[in-house]
Amino acid sequence: MSQIAIAPGRILGTIDRKVYGGFVEHLGRCVYGGLYEEGSPLADERGFRKDVLALLREMRLGVLRWPGGNFASNYHWTDGIGPKDQRPRRPELAWGGEEPNTFGTDEFLAYCAELQVPPYICLNMGTGTLAEALAWVEYCNSARNTAWAARRRANGRDDPYQVRYWALGNEMYGPWQVGMMTAEEYVREATRWARAIKMLDPDAQLIACGETGLTEWDAVAIDGLAGLADYYSIHIYTGSDDYWTNLLQPHQAERAIAATAALIDRTAYMRGLRHKPAIAYDEWNVWYRTMTVDLAERYTFDDALAVATYLNIFVRNCSRVRMANLAQLVNAIAPVVTTDEAAAVQPIYYPFLLHARAARDAAADVHVEGPTVSPELPEGASRWTHRVADLGPFTLVDAAASVSADRRRVAVTLVNRSPDAADDARLVLREFAFADPVTVTTLTAAGHQSQNPGGPPALPGLAAVHLAIAEATAHGPVLALTLPPRSFTVVEAPIGPA
């Protein structure tokens, strides 16, 4: 039995909708044959797959990152504007393909408008130049009568796009990156770019390139850029074919967030900074099976529980994490997959969907008491690819909670990680009481090969889930409910003073 104490009056921070962000990169079939497929009977006149758009709308994304990722480090944005039959076809160095450039800046920004989501563009700091980056910002954002603004108008867009979020490169620390730099080189170059971009567009929000918060790169980059960048990015992917490894590895995100926040705090203190950069966890997901160029990962329900845990972590750390981007969205390590005839969803789609729909305005403090699991390697388990053995122990039930600004509604997200035991849980509100109706949505692995009733169809080879929605009865500040083994549960209810 677990007891989950929730304090609606004790706020951890406001929840920025950008923590429910997504990411689309030109790799595999994410863009071409995924969200964009000219000539398909399922696409609109712009080439946007309508079935994919419908599924992504349901996710209520808070921001959309593009064009990479590794792809960004050799992407020259001017190749992707103007008449499509005049756009050059280029070798793509990050993933070894060819880039037709038929989906470029105007298409991406039109896609964001269709989803009603803020765009986030990653600048090319690999083979790109500062002049090229400034031209891109001018093309997107300038209302003046200048050359690149005029080019945008000539291409059919009169008003500025008002792109606010710009990344100063992607993973520039990595040898897999075109134009890899040392941390010192990166700080020098990013400083030049940041100052110039802010001169051109003072409203631009700049994201500095970080690693995990746990490396020397991070120490150098944060120390050098904390006064210029609005966000500092970190990336960690997790995953394993060992059950406990897979479900506990997301807690590395909590360690990475804490380490990054500590480096930012130290620099802010030493330099007397009035404003500290927030954390952008702008690539995250379960990813370990498929390392080929298409990244066509096929997810299990256990992966969905890991994704739900990531989202709980972002809510609990919302005072520092102001953006997070699930990588990717379509076909490549993605919640949505397509064929020529249909689009469907993988299990990881559902915890993101439920989290994004349920989240209220601010995170409330939560404390879980109950059975724990120690992050020791089980006998016979495969070797862990990402360390988590020095963390924990962890409660079998992982929880996060959010409340509305007026403290009249609460949403609690619960992951029961026990593979075989239900948990008779008690949710207890501190200084508040539940009111009716209490809605309980439970996600479990399905015993049949179909998606939830009314949902998108399953495609061959995709795992299935079962979604159940019920009403529960609370007794004042206490709600008793049973969490099935291997499950994700969302509790939503009105509340009032006790």
N, C-alpha and C positions, 0 to 999 in steps of 0.2 A: 504494500500500500504506500502511495506517495501523498504527501501533503504539499500543495502549491499555494504559498502565501503571496497575495498580490496587494500592493499598496498603491491605489490610484492617486493618492495625494502626494506620493513621493516620486517625482518625475526624474528620469534619467537624462532626458533630452527630447527635443522635438524630432519627429521623423521626417526627413526630407524624402519626397517621393522619388528622387533620383536613386535611392537605394534599390528601387525596383527597375533598374535600367537594363538595357539589352545592348548587344554588340553584333554587328554584321561585318564580316571581312570578305575580301575577294579571295576565297580559298574553297577548293572542292566545288560543291554545288550550293554553297550558301547564298550567293547572289544570283549567278546565272544558273537557271534551272531550279532555283529555290524561290526567293521572293520576286525574282524578275525573270520572265520568260517570254520574250517577244514571239508572236505568232502562235502561242498556245491558245486553244479555245477557252482555257480557264483564266486567261489574262485580260485586263482591260486594254484600252487603246494606247496606254502608256507602257504596256508590257508588265504591269504589276499583277502577280497572281492574286486573284480575288479571294480564293480560298485561304491562302496564306495570310493575306491582310485581315480577314475575318478572325482567324485564330490569334494573331498578334494583337488585334484590338482588344480581345477578351483579356489579355494579360495586363492591360492598363500600365504600360511601360512609362517610366518616369523620365527617361532620357535614352537616346540611341546613339551609340558610338560607331564610327566609320572613318576611313576605309580599312584600317588595321589598328593594332596588330602588325605582325612582321611585314605584311604587304605594304604598309605605309612608307617603309624606309626606302622604297624605290619607285614610289608612285608620284608621277608628275601630273598634277591636277589639270593642267591646261590640255592634256591629251583627251580629257573626258568632257569637254564642253563644245558647244557648237553643233553643226549638222552631223548626224551620226555617220553618214556615209563618208565624211571627211576626217573622222577620228582615226588616228594611227593604231595599229595592232602592235603591241610591245611584248618582249619576253618578260615573264614574271619571275623574279629571282628568289622570292621567299619560299614559294611552294612549287617552283619548277614548271609552271604552266605558261599559257599565253593570255594576255589581257586584251580583250577587244575594245575596251573603253566605251562601250555603249551604255553602261550605267556609270554616270559621273556625278559631279557636284549637283547639278540642277535636278537630276533624277533622285538622288538621295534626299535632297531637301524637300522635293515634292512628296517623297515617300513619308518623311517625317510629318509633313503637313497633313497627309492623309490619315496618319495615326494620331495626330494631334499630340506629338511628343517633341520636346526640345532636342535639337541636333547637337552632336558632339563630334568634332572633327579632329583627327590626329594628324599633325603636320609631319612632313618628311624631313627628318634631321639626318637621314643617311646619305642619300645622293642629292637631296634638295638644298636650296640656298635660302638665306634670309630674304632676299629680294623676291623669291618665288613664294615664300610664306606670306610676306606682306601683300603681294598681289592677290593671293587667295582670300585673305581677310578683306581687302578692298572690294574684290568681286562680290563677296557675300554680304558685306555690311555697309558699304559706303553709299550715302545719299547724294554725294557731290557729283559734279560734272567732270569726273576724272576718267582716265582711260579704261581701267578695269570695271568701274561702275557702268560706263557706257557699253562695254562688252556684255555685261550681264543684261542690260536693257535690250541690246541687239539680239540676245538669245531668248528674249521673251519674258523677262522678269523685270518689271519696272521698280517695284519696291525692294528695299534691302531685305535680306533674309533674317538679319539680326541673329546670327549664330553667336552664342555667348561662350561656348566651351571649346577650348583649343588645347590639345595636348602638345607639349614640347617633345615630340618624338615618342617612340615606343621601345621599351626594353633595350635601350642603347648600351647596356652593360653586357649583352650577350653575344658570344661569337657567332650565333646563328643570325645575327642582325646585320644587314648591309650597312656599313659605316659604323661598326662598333667603336665605342669610345671608352677611355678610362673615366672614372668619376670626375677627376680634375678637368679633363678636356670637356666633358659634358657641362660642367658648371660654367666654364668660360663661354662656351657656345650658347647655352641656354640663357645665360645672363644677357648676352647681346640680343638674342631673339625676344626675350621677354620685355626688355626696355623698349625696343622698337615697336613691337606689337601694341603695347600700351600707349605709345605715342600716337599711333594711327587710330586705335580704338580703345579709349580708356575703360570702356565697359567690358572688354574681353576678360573672361575668366580662364586663367592659364593653369594647366595641370602639368606638374613636373614629373619626370620619369623616375620611378623608384623600383626597387626589387621586391624585398619581402619585409623590410624594416629591421632585418636581422643581420645585415652585411655591412662591410666597410663602405661599399658604394652608398648605402643609405645614409650613413653618418656624414660622409662628405657632401652628398647632394643636398641633404636637408640643411646642413650648416651653410652651404653656399647659396641656396635658393629660397629659403624660408621667407625672406623679406620681399620676394618678387612673385612667387607662385601663390595661387589661390587654393590649389589642391596639390597633394602629393600622392602619387599612385603606388599601389602595391599589387602584386599578382601572386597567387598560389592556386594551383590545381591539385586536387587530391583524388584518390581512388585506389581500390585494391580488390582482388577476388576473395580476400579474407573478410568475412562478415564484419567483425569488430573493428578491423583496421579501416574498412570503408566508412563505417558509421561514426568513428571517433576522430578520424583525420581532420574533418572540418574545424575542430577546435584549434588547429594550428592557426586558423584565421584570427582567433581571439588573441593568441600570443603575438602574431604579426601586427595586429592593430595596437596592442598595448606597447610593443617595442617602438613602433613608428610614432605613436603619440608621445612617448617619453623623449625620443630624439627631438621632436618638434618643440616640446615644452622646454627642453634644455636650451635649444637654440633661441627660442623666444625670450627666455629669462636672461641668457648671456648677452643678447643683443638689444634687449628692451623693446621687443616688437609689440606693437599695439594689436596687431591682427595676426593670428596664427593660421597657417594653411590647414584646411580640412583634409581628411583622407578620402581618396577615390580608390576603392577596391575595384578597379575597372576591368579586370578579367578574373573570373572565378567559375568553377564548375567541377564536376566529377569527370575525370578524363584519364584513362590509363590503358584501355584495351586497344584502341586503334591509332596507330602512329603513321599510317599511310597518308598520302596527300589529300584524300577526300575526307578524312576524319569522320567517317560514317559510323560513329559510336551507336551501339544498340543498348539502351538503358534498361536496367531492372528496377523493380520496386524498391530494392534496398538503396539504389542510387537516389531515388526520390526522397527517401528518408534523410540521406546525407544532404541533399539540396535544402530540405526543410530546416535542417540544423544550421546550415549556413545562414539562411534568412533569419532564424532566431538570433543568431550571433550579431547580424547587422542591426537588428532592432535593439538588442541590449547595448550596443555600442554606438547608437545613433548620435550621441553628442560629438563623436569624432568622425564617424563614417557618414559622409554627406552624399556619397555617390557609390553605387556598385553596379557592375555590368555583367550579366550572365553571358558567357561566351560559349558558343555562338547561339543564334536563334533558329536558323533553318539548315537542316541536313547535316552540317558539320558540327559534331558534339552538341546537338541541338534538341530542344523540346519539340520542334515541329519538323516533320519529314515529308517529302513529296515524291510522287511518281508523276508520269505524264498524265495520269487520270485523276489523281486525288492528292489531298493533303491530310495528314493525320498527326496525332500527338503521341509522344512518348511519356512514360510515367513521370519524368521530372517536370513536365508541363503543369501538373496539377498542384503541387505544393506552391509553386510560384504564383499560379492563378489565385489560389485560395488566400495566400498571404497578402498579395497585392490588393485583393478585394476587401479583406477584413481590416487591414491596418488603419488605425485611427491616427490622431494628430501627434501624440507623444508617447514615449515608452515609459511604462510604469515599472517600478522596482518589483522583482520577483525572486522568491527564494523557494527552492525545492528541497524537501526532506524525504528521503526514501532510499530504496535499494540502490547500490552503486555497482559500477563495473570498473575494475582496475585496468589501465591500458598496458597490461602485460601481454606478451605474445602467447596466445593459446597454444597448447601442444599441437604440433603438426601444422601450424599456420605458416603461410608463406612469409618470406622476409618483407618487412615494411619498407616501402619505397620512400616514405616521408616520415620523419620522426615525430612521434607523439607519446612515446613511452615515458618521457619525463614529465608529462602533464597528467592531471587527474588526481584521484579517481573521479569519475563522472557519474552523476545520477543516471539511472536507466531512463528516466523521463527528463527530457530537455524542454525548457519552457521559456516563453517570452510573452509579454503583455503590452498592449497599447490602450490608451484611453483618449476620448474626444476632448477637445479643448475645454468644453463646459463640464467635464467629468460626469457626463450622463450616460456614456456608453463605454463598454470595455470589450476588447477582443483578446483572447488568450490562444496561443498556438503551442501545441503539445506534441512532442515526438516520443512515443514509447518504443525504445530500442530493444526491448527484450524480444528475442526471436520466437519465444514460445509461451510466454506468460502474460496474461492480461493484468492490468494494474487497476485496482479499485481506488481511484484517486479522489481526493477532497480538495476542491478549490476554495480557498478562504480569503475573503476580502478584508483588508484592514481599514476600519473606520468607514466602511461603505457596506451596502447590502445589494444583493441582486434583486431585480424586478423581472416580471414576465413580459414577453416570452423570451426564454433562453433557447437559442438555436445551436445545435451541435452538429457539425459537419465532420464526418470521419472518412478517411481515405485508407483503404487496405488493399492488399494484393488480391486480384480477382482469381477465381478458380475456373474461369472460362476465357475464351479468346475473343472477347469483345470489350469495347470501352464502355464507360458508364452510359446508361440509357439517355438518349437524346444528344449524346456527344458525338464527336467526329468518329468515323469508322476506323477500325484497326486495319493496319496493313500487315501482310504476312511477315512474320519474324519479330513483330513488336510485342512487348509485354503489355499486359492489360492491368487495369486497376478497377476497384469498386468504390464508388462514392455514395455515401449514405447521409441523408439529412434528416434530423429528428428534432423534436422539442423536448426539453428537460425541465424539471421543476426544482427550483432552488428553495432553500429554507433560510431566509435572511441573508447572512453573509456567507453561507456555506452552500456549495453545489457539489453533490456526489455524482460521479460518473465512472463508468468502466472504460478504460482505454484498451482496446484490443492489442494483442501482441503485434509487433511490426506494423505500427500504425501512425498516422498523422491526423491530429484532431484540432479543429478550430471551434472555440466557444465564443459566441457573440451574444451580448445581453445588455439591456438597459440597467443602470445602477443609480443609486441615490445614497445620501448620507445614512449611516446606520442609526 
